[in-house]
Amino acid sequence: MKQYDAIVIGGGHNGLVTAAYLARAGKSVLVLERRPRVGGAAVTEEIFPGFKFTMFSYVVSLLRPEIIRDLDLPRHGLHILPLESTVTPMENGDYLAGWADHDETRRELYRHSPRDAEAYDEYGRLMHFMAQAVKPILGMVPPDPTSFAPGDLAGLLKLGKHFRGLGAERLHALVKLMTMSSADFLDEWFETDVLKATKSASGIIGTFLGPRSPGTAYVLLHHYMGELDGVFRAWGFAKGGTGAVSEAIASAARSFGAEIRCDAGVSKVLVRTGRATGVVLENGDELPAGIVVSSLDPRRTFLQLLEPEHLPSHLVADIKRFKFRGSSGKVNLALDALPSFTCMPGVGRQHRGAISISPSLDYVERAYDDAKYGEFSRRPYMDIVFPSMIDPGMAPPGKHVMSIFVQYAPYNLNGGWTDAKREAFGDAVVNTVESFAPGFKSQILHRQVITPLDIERITGLSEGNIFAGELALHQLFFLRPAPGWAKFATPVRGFFQCGSGTHPGGGIMGASGRLAAMRILKDGK
Amino acid sequence: MSLRTTPFHPRTGPLSEGQAWRRWAGYVVASSYELSHDREYHAIRNSAALFDVSPLYKYLVTGRDAARLLDHVVTRNVGKAKVGQVLYTPWCDNEGKQIDDGTISVLGDQTYRMTSADPTLRWLHLNASGLDVKIQDVSESTAALSLQGPRSREILQLAAERDLSSLKYFRLTSAKIRGIPVTISRTGYTGDLGYEVWVDAAQAVPLWDAIAETGAPYGITPAGMLALDVARIEAGLLLIAVDYFSSRHALIESQKSSPLELGLGWTVATDKERYNGQAALAAEGKRGPAWQFTGLTVDWDSLEQLYADVGLPPRLPSQAWRTSVPIYDRGGHKQLGYATSGGWSPLLKRYMALAHLGSAHAEPGTEVRMEVTVEHRRRQAKAHVTALPFFNPERKRG
């Protein structure tokens, strides 16, 4: 039997990135994917004939430029198309739009509030500095603040210097971002409610929090990070959907010699005298390897792939406490024609950007209220895109696909998710869209409703959390996934972790996959 | 407008959101229709982009000696070309220095259409003495659209109601689109799958409508020169008056280039009778050209560092540039040549440039330095010589 240097468990984008980097460094690598296709939560599937759905994740915002370069992803088919506008329909029939053109956006904001139009530029500048302040953290292995090891001390020193260098004003803003709710933070800047609602929405994605919950301001920043690489334009819609991103990374990994095996779920990591020696597949086959990397979420990495006796009990306790609380769902539609929104009738450039259903802060907070008490939002927050308007290849000519990201849909629904509840959730989504775009329902050819339970069943992400663990401050950096184990290693020698459940977290970023590979390669030297 | 508008202007005029026009051969054509050219660029690589290329100079050369005339003027072998073939070719003065470049379409047994970037009527006449040939300037009476991108074939097939899969790269065919007689050539200036449609100027507007309407479900996007400029750099295609000077406009010898120095050695025929510049080109071929026209890829980390030195995130040109930029050796002191076009490839995620380098330094992989201005200061970014084209998809010829 072939002995691999490394086996990567899970062929999501992060697992593939790790595999590609290891293979690029000359290691023999095998990726094992449980599903029939690679991609994890970044997959494109033809659910209805001729219509390609970006099943789960749907846009690329944070994919690290260095990964695109190092793996030469454009040569492997990655083509990121611009997705630049956001239109928020309001309940009074008006709208708020942000366009690609700065002057146009300013003029549009001015219509709502001349003061906000001016504040917008200053706010953008502050967020630029904030993102710049946080960006180096994304690219570093988190140092352990309680450790006296030279590597940790050096990392902490670097970090300390970095933050000292920010200056008082920016450091204060950063502390505010780390502690405030996105609604409160935005209140300091703007008076237009619909603007605050739309901006705050990016602070709640993937969390079980509302725009008025403290800590959500940081997530605002997390989503701003893509802007920093603005010139590189790594954000947008991937031609062929997010599945094409996974395919490009897989192709790069293969070009470096990595092998990828689908329909090959792993049930256990083999451990002998505290050291990983390989994996056992669900079919019972054993595959030996010197290094095993799990790109699954922390719960499955530590509690499912390993026997508890291989782990210190406090780590087991920490991982059990790690919060997932999936809160988002997805509705994918095949459409006969594009919906016409009351606020901006007809078909136009609004369909080439995002439509945000976030008409007011109260609307979004109420959507959260439902979830707090175990129900899905009757009128949910939604982020809508029409992939076929950006890449016409996503649907037959003249037809369209519609991707609706929906929040909130709690994993722990009162009474649990059933087929009937799933359809009721789908109805709530479709009816809400209909209220902003009358006649829309009659354009639907096919509907796919995905609940957090479906996300868990299909992708394996625990509790259906799209970030493989909530992106909350107490679960980031040296705390992700657990104190002392944020550096991609595990207590089992030769067994490593990567994926969105590790630093720096979720989104189609690939950063954890890359950092894990670097860590493994450094260890091997 | 005191400049001329093209026959498509009744359609292209109202599409222009920012009234951004570029001059081309005395006409105005759109720089971009939308406020930014981003989407127009991506249409070239993702769906289909529709360009108005009417300002090209076009000449109809007919008669018993038509091929003889053209063979005397250009470097490719026209006599050998078959009906339905299109040749890309440069043409030179007697010293083998390039005057212009364009295409020759073999429309019939003794019928050729020549396109050029500069007016060429006088030059053709000067070369035609004693030949039985008729030269007509059809620049104004012939309008042209270029449809470029992966979906261009599907759109044209529907519009022309016929299969175009047998129409090979650099071949042409006559067809009808909604009853309008056109010539369709599989040519373009993007290095992608694409076609150019040639039509009587009087029928320009209905042709635009037919193609635009047919293409709508396929994401057809009218596109301007800014988008085209990025695509042609990715494709490594030369632009006269930017990447080289016509020898007829050069004021000093060093402003002239030969096809061999411009990466066009493959167009210089060795299997035909005397033509303009033949002897000089043969001699140059023997000793080897002094210059090479090649690609450069700017090293991202190096560029990022130059900006980080002043506390800024890296900046990139928002449009393709067309200025002369010095290229130095890796030590940063000795100048090896100059870049003439450059820009960011949104598809390849690469900062690319087209450059003239002394032949000794033009080997792909050679490390060089390119001058960049960072916060008002001249700095040098690391770059590597890259073989052209930067982008060459299978579908271009497939």
Chai-1 contact restraints between the chains, C-beta under 6 A:
chainA,res_idxA,chainB,res_idxB,connection_type,confidence,min_distance_angstrom,max_distance_angstrom,comment,restraint_id
A,I68,B,K349,contact,1.0,0.0,6.0,A-B,restraint_1
A,R69,B,W300,contact,1.0,0.0,6.0,A-B,restraint_2
A,P74,B,L348,contact,1.0,0.0,6.0,A-B,restraint_3
A,P74,B,K349,contact,1.0,0.0,6.0,A-B,restraint_4
A,H79,B,L347,contact,1.0,0.0,6.0,A-B,restraint_5
A,L81,B,H42,contact,1.0,0.0,6.0,A-B,restraint_6
A,P82,B,D38,contact,1.0,0.0,6.0,A-B,restraint_7
A,A100,B,S36,contact,1.0,0.0,6.0,A-B,restraint_8
A,D101,B,L35,contact,1.0,0.0,6.0,A-B,restraint_9
A,V231,B,P314,contact,1.0,0.0,6.0,A-B,restraint_10
A,V231,B,R315,contact,1.0,0.0,6.0,A-B,restraint_11
A,V231,B,L316,contact,1.0,0.0,6.0,A-B,restraint_12
A,R233,B,P346,contact,1.0,0.0,6.0,A-B,restraint_13
A,K239,B,N46,contact,1.0,0.0,6.0,A-B,restraint_14
A,P392,B,S47,contact,1.0,0.0,6.0,A-B,restraint_15
A,P392,B,Y218,contact,1.0,0.0,6.0,A-B,restraint_16
A,P392,B,G219,contact,1.0,0.0,6.0,A-B,restraint_17
A,P397,B,P217,contact,1.0,0.0,6.0,A-B,restraint_18
A,P397,B,Y218,contact,1.0,0.0,6.0,A-B,restraint_19
A,G398,B,P217,contact,1.0,0.0,6.0,A-B,restraint_20
